[in-house]
């Protein structure tokens, strides 16, 4: 009997209900923030007010990124390393380099 794993085999991942709900909730809030910013632009809001909201949306995206990255490392990366798939480390390094541009 094959053990079910949470890994990034075939470039997909099975997420727990808790992880899925958390990520979707964050994305829904971010989507609302972006719609709010668009509304501010459409209503000709004062630039600094819009910029503050953009900063808040950026912070929310960064928070989403940190949560997703932590989950990825704890599940996919850790399991692949245990399985001897060292190429996952190179993929992680490449991903981190892209995130830090």
N, C-alpha and C positions, 0 to 999 in steps of 0.2 A: 504494500500500500504506500503510495507516494505522499509525502508530507506536503501540505499546502503552505506555500511561502508567500510573504509579502516582499516581492523583489521587483526589480525593473527588467525582468526578462522580456525580450521582445519589445522593449521601449514602452511598456505600459505598467501600471501599478494598481493593485487592488488595495484600496484604502479602507480602513475601519470606518464604521458609520460615524464615530466621533470625529475622526480626522476630516472626513468628507464634509460633515455639517459645519465644522469650524471654518474650513477653507471657503466653502460656499457662502457662509454668513459674512466673512470678511470681504469677499468679492462683491456681495450685494451692497454692503455699506460703501465700498469704494465706488461702485457704479452709481449709487445715489449721490455721492460727493461730486463725481464728474458731471452728472446731470445738473446738479446745483450750480457748478461753475459755468456750465453752458448757459443756464438761465441768467446768471449774473451778467455774462457778456451780452446776451440778447437784450437785457434791460439796461445796458450801458452803465453798469455799476462802476464805482471808482476803482481804478487800477490796483492800489494797495490792498483793497478789500478782496479783490479777486486773487491777488498774489498770495495772500494769507490762506485762502481756501485751497489754492494749488499746493502750497507747502503742506497743508494738512493731508491732502490726497497723496502726495509723495510719501509722507510719513506712514500713511496707511498701507501703501504699496510696499514700502520697505519692511513693515511689520509682517505682511503676508509673505514676502520673500524669505524672511528669517524663519518663519514657522515652517514653510514648505521645505527649505533647505535643511533645517534640523531634522524634520521627519525623514527626508531622503537619506541623510547620513545615518540616522539611527536604524533604518530598515534596509533599504537597498544597498547602500555602500557597505554597511557592516556585514550583511549576509554575503555579498559578493566577495569580500575579503576573506571571510571564513571559508568560502568555496574555492579560494585560490584564484579568483578572477582579478588579478592585479591591474588589468586595463581600466577597471572602474576608478582607480585612483587618478589615472591620467584624465579620465572624463571629468572627475570632480575638480581637478586642478583647472582644466580648461573652462569649466562652468564658472568657477570662482573668478577666473581672470576676466570673463565676459561680464560678470556682475560688478566688477570693480572698475570698469571703464569710466 
